[in-house]
Amino acid sequence: MDKREIEELRQKVGCAALLEKDGWKVDVKESTRRAIKYRRDSNIIIVIHEGRGWFDPLSPAKGDVFSLAEHLGSVGFSGACDRVAETVGFVPSTPAWQRPARSKALGSIAERWGHRVKPRPGSRVWRYLTDERGLPADIVKQAVACDRLREGPKGSMWAAHSDSAGALTGWEERGPAWRGFASDGAKQLFRFGPARSERICITEAAIDAMSLAAIEIHRSDTLYVSTGGGWSPATDEAICSLARRTSARLVAATDNNRQGDVYADRVRSIAAEASAHYARSRPRAGDWNEDLTGPARRRRTADQVDGGGPPDARTRASRAASRRPHDRNGGACT
């Protein structure tokens, strides 16, 4: 094929078509409009750039539709071209949760956040968080008081991401039928807990961060953060900044799966480079919200709590700290 024919193929066939024809399925729960996660067995591919690019979150592999064809087994570029050509005309299904692109100009991140109301008892988002996701009302109340949450469209929750100076950079969007991140926003960290905490628990979603806070009875010595399901350069630098604190203790509280282990290894590397303490805290189920709401909550034992001393002593110390009067009366905001 000449360059013109190759370029025509690249325009006609997206990565999604190649994956779906090969038997891969969209993971709706873990996908966003800009990053659609495909799974086959234990393998994962994330499709980006409106279907024109892809990457494997568990390896360095990435590229365009031709490199994807090779990644899927085609031998050499010639074999990749043949495989892509065979996919011309195949139309992949569109995930039902995808919303149409906005036709009007968006306001700034701060303006859009400011126009949204805070969740309140009885509101759709409040019910979503406390009823469907099982978060205790006091955890939601503290997150609202710290200006971490807003009511998004159609009952979706907005959970603020901010930089080390506290400036809003974007927000995670989660709801009964929607998952995404703020358009034109930038992922850094969702932060819930005292700003100067030395113990930092790193999760993959704001709801998981709040769920872990509920499981640990909101330890007063801990900042619970979320990467928003991604790992941008800004997120990496934010975690590095936290790791450089005096006596910092990084807890990789990522999901109990292969991707969670990959993220945990990144946290381990950051901690090692900064000479910070490191621990891995793994949910019994897939993530912390499942631990909070499912049978794993009843089975969960103290051996998953990081720190010194016997498990029972650590649990008692954690609970005692959470019940001190000054812990109940504030100190939750970053």
C-alpha positions in Angstrom: 0.0 0.0 0.0 1.1 3.5 -0.7 0.9 6.3 1.9 -2.4 7.6 0.5 -4.0 4.2 0.9 -2.6 3.8 4.4 -4.0 7.2 5.4 -7.4 6.3 4.0 -7.5 3.1 6.0 -6.6 5.0 9.2 -9.5 7.4 8.6 -12.0 4.6 7.8 -11.2 2.2 10.7 -11.1 3.2 14.4 -9.5 1.3 17.2 -13.0 0.4 18.6 -14.0 -1.4 15.5 -10.8 -3.5 15.5 -11.3 -4.4 19.1 -15.0 -5.2 18.9 -14.6 -7.3 15.8 -11.9 -9.2 17.8 -14.3 -10.0 20.6 -13.3 -7.3 23.1 -16.1 -5.7 25.2 -16.6 -2.2 26.6 -16.3 -2.0 30.4 -19.1 0.6 30.9 -18.4 1.1 34.6 -14.8 2.0 34.0 -15.2 4.0 30.8 -15.6 7.7 30.1 -16.5 9.6 26.9 -12.8 10.4 26.2 -11.4 7.1 27.4 -13.3 3.9 26.6 -12.0 0.8 28.4 -12.2 -2.5 26.5 -11.6 -5.9 28.2 -11.0 -9.4 27.0 -10.3 -11.9 29.8 -7.7 -10.1 32.0 -6.4 -7.9 29.2 -7.3 -4.2 28.9 -7.1 -1.6 26.1 -8.1 2.0 26.5 -9.3 3.8 23.4 -8.7 7.5 23.2 -8.5 10.4 20.8 -12.1 9.8 19.5 -11.1 6.2 18.5 -7.9 7.1 16.7 -5.5 6.1 19.5 -5.1 3.5 22.2 -2.9 2.4 25.1 -2.5 -0.6 27.4 -2.6 0.7 31.0 -0.7 -2.4 32.1 2.2 -2.0 29.7 4.0 0.7 27.7 2.1 -0.4 24.5 0.2 2.4 22.7 -0.3 3.9 19.2 -2.7 4.0 16.3 -5.0 1.4 14.7 -2.1 -0.2 12.8 0.0 -0.7 15.9 -3.1 -2.0 17.7 -3.5 -4.6 14.9 0.0 -5.8 15.6 -0.6 -5.7 19.3 -3.6 -8.0 18.7 -1.4 -10.5 16.8 -0.9 -9.3 13.2 2.6 -10.1 12.0 4.4 -6.9 10.9 3.0 -3.8 9.3 1.9 -5.6 6.2 -0.2 -8.0 8.3 -1.6 -5.1 10.3 -2.7 -3.3 7.1 -4.5 -6.4 5.9 -6.2 -6.8 9.2 -7.3 -3.2 9.3 -8.5 -3.4 5.7 -10.7 -6.4 6.6 -12.4 -4.2 9.2 -13.5 -1.5 6.7 -17.3 -1.1 7.0 -17.6 -2.7 10.4 -19.4 -0.2 12.7 -18.8 -0.7 16.4 -21.7 -0.3 18.9 -22.0 3.0 20.7 -22.1 2.7 24.5 -25.5 3.8 25.8 -24.0 6.1 28.4 -22.2 8.3 25.9 -23.7 11.8 25.8 -23.7 14.0 22.6 -21.0 16.6 22.2 -22.0 20.0 23.5 -22.8 22.5 20.8 -22.4 25.7 22.9 -19.3 27.1 24.4 -18.4 26.0 28.0 -17.8 28.4 30.8 -14.6 28.2 32.8 -14.1 25.4 35.3 -14.7 27.7 38.3 -17.8 29.2 36.7 -19.4 25.9 35.9 -18.6 24.6 39.4 -20.0 27.7 41.0 -23.3 27.4 39.1 -24.0 24.0 40.6 -25.7 23.6 44.1 -24.2 21.5 46.9 -25.9 18.2 47.7 -28.3 18.3 50.6 -30.3 15.7 52.5 -33.0 14.3 50.2 -31.6 15.6 47.0 -30.9 13.2 44.1 -27.2 13.2 44.6 -27.5 12.8 48.3 -29.7 9.8 47.8 -27.4 8.4 45.2 -24.4 8.6 47.5 -26.1 7.4 50.7 -28.6 4.9 49.3 -27.1 3.5 46.1 -23.4 3.9 47.1 -23.9 3.3 50.8 -21.9 6.3 52.1 -22.7 7.3 55.6 -24.5 10.6 55.8 -21.8 12.2 58.0 -19.1 11.4 55.4 -21.2 13.1 52.7 -21.9 16.0 55.0 -18.2 16.6 55.7 -17.3 16.4 52.0 -20.0 19.0 51.3 -18.9 21.2 54.1 -15.3 21.1 52.6 -16.8 22.1 49.2 -15.8 18.8 47.6 -19.1 17.9 46.1 -21.7 19.4 43.7 -24.9 18.3 42.1 -24.3 17.6 38.4 -27.0 17.0 35.7 -29.5 14.1 36.0 -28.5 13.2 39.5 -24.8 12.8 38.9 -22.2 13.7 41.5 -19.3 16.1 40.8 -16.3 15.5 43.0 -13.7 18.3 42.9 -10.0 17.8 41.9 -7.6 20.4 43.0 -3.9 21.2 42.9 -1.5 21.5 45.9 -2.5 25.1 46.4 -6.2 24.2 46.6 -7.2 25.6 43.2 -10.0 23.7 41.4 -8.8 21.9 38.3 -11.8 19.8 37.4 -14.1 17.1 38.8 -15.0 13.5 38.6 -18.6 12.9 37.4 -20.4 9.8 38.7 -24.1 8.9 38.6 -26.5 6.1 38.2 -26.1 6.1 34.4 -23.0 8.3 33.8 -19.2 8.3 34.4 -16.8 10.9 33.2 -14.6 13.9 34.0 -15.1 17.6 33.5 -14.8 18.7 29.9 -11.7 20.9 29.6 -10.8 20.0 33.2 -7.5 18.5 34.4 -7.1 15.5 36.6 -5.0 16.0 39.7 -6.4 14.7 43.0 -9.7 14.6 44.8 -8.7 15.4 48.4 -10.7 14.6 51.5 -9.2 15.1 54.9 -6.7 17.4 56.7 -4.5 19.1 54.3 -1.2 18.5 56.1 -1.8 14.8 56.9 1.3 12.6 56.8 -0.7 9.5 56.0 -2.1 9.7 52.4 -4.4 6.9 51.1 -4.4 6.9 47.3 -7.5 5.5 45.6 -8.8 5.4 42.1 -12.2 7.2 42.6 -13.6 9.8 44.8 -16.4 7.5 46.0 -13.7 4.9 46.9 -11.8 7.6 48.8 -14.9 8.5 50.8 -15.8 4.8 51.3 -12.3 4.0 52.7 -12.7 7.0 55.0 -16.0 5.5 56.2 -14.4 2.1 56.7 -11.6 3.6 58.7 -14.0 5.8 60.7 -12.4 8.8 59.0 -9.0 8.8 60.6 -7.9 12.2 61.7 -4.3 11.6 60.6 -5.2 10.8 57.0 -5.8 12.6 53.7 -7.9 10.4 51.4 -7.2 11.1 47.7 -8.4 9.9 44.3 -6.7 9.9 41.0 -10.0 9.8 39.1 -9.2 6.5 37.4 -6.3 7.9 35.5 -2.7 8.9 36.1 -1.8 12.1 34.4 1.6 13.8 34.7 -0.1 16.4 37.0 -1.4 13.5 39.2 2.0 12.0 39.3 3.6 15.3 40.4 0.9 15.9 43.0 1.6 12.5 44.6 5.3 13.2 44.5 4.7 16.4 46.3 2.8 14.6 49.0 5.5 12.0 49.3 8.1 14.7 50.0 6.4 15.7 53.2 8.3 15.0 56.4 7.3 11.6 57.7 5.0 11.0 54.8 3.3 7.6 54.6 1.8 6.7 51.2 -0.8 4.0 51.2 -1.6 2.5 47.8 -5.3 1.9 48.4 -6.0 1.1 44.7 -8.5 -1.5 43.4 -8.0 -5.2 43.9 -7.2 -6.1 40.3 -4.3 -6.0 37.9 -4.7 -2.3 37.1 -4.8 -1.5 40.8 -1.6 -3.4 41.3 0.1 -1.5 38.5 -1.0 1.8 40.1 0.2 0.5 43.5 3.7 -0.2 42.0 3.8 3.5 40.8 3.0 4.7 44.3 5.7 2.3 45.6 8.2 3.8 43.2 7.3 7.4 44.2 7.6 6.5 47.9 11.0 4.9 47.4 12.3 7.9 45.5 11.1 10.3 48.2 12.3 8.0 51.0 8.7 7.9 52.3 7.0 5.0 54.1 4.9 2.8 51.8 2.1 0.3 52.4 -0.4 -1.5 50.2 -4.0 -1.6 51.4 -6.1 -3.9 49.2 -10.0 -4.1 49.4 -11.4 -7.6 49.8 -13.8 -7.0 46.9 -13.0 -5.1 43.7 -12.9 -1.7 45.3 -13.6 0.1 48.6 -17.2 1.0 47.8 -17.9 -2.7 47.3 -16.2 -3.4 50.6 -18.3 -0.7 52.3 -21.7 -2.0 50.9 -21.2 -5.7 50.3 -20.5 -8.9 52.2 -16.8 -8.0 52.2 -17.6 -5.3 54.8 -18.7 -8.0 57.3 -15.6 -10.2 56.5 -13.1 -7.4 56.5 -10.4 -7.7 59.2 -7.9 -5.3 60.7 -4.9 -7.0 59.0 -5.6 -4.8 56.0 -4.9 -1.6 57.9 -1.4 -0.3 57.5 0.8 0.9 60.4 2.6 -0.5 63.4 1.5 -2.8 66.2 -0.8 -5.9 66.2 -3.9 -5.7 64.0 -6.3 -5.4 66.9 -4.3 -2.7 68.5 -4.1 -0.7 65.3 -7.9 -1.0 64.9 -8.5 0.2 68.5 -6.1 3.1 68.1 -7.8 4.1 64.8 -11.2 4.0 66.4 -10.1 5.8 69.5 -8.5 8.6 67.4 -11.7 9.0 65.4 -13.7 9.6 68.5 -11.6 12.3 70.0 -13.7 15.5 70.4 -11.6 17.6 68.2 -11.9 15.0 65.4 -15.7 15.2 65.5 -15.8 19.0 65.4 -13.8 19.7 62.3 -10.4 19.3 60.7 -11.7 17.5 57.7 -11.2 20.1 55.1 -8.1 20.5 52.9 
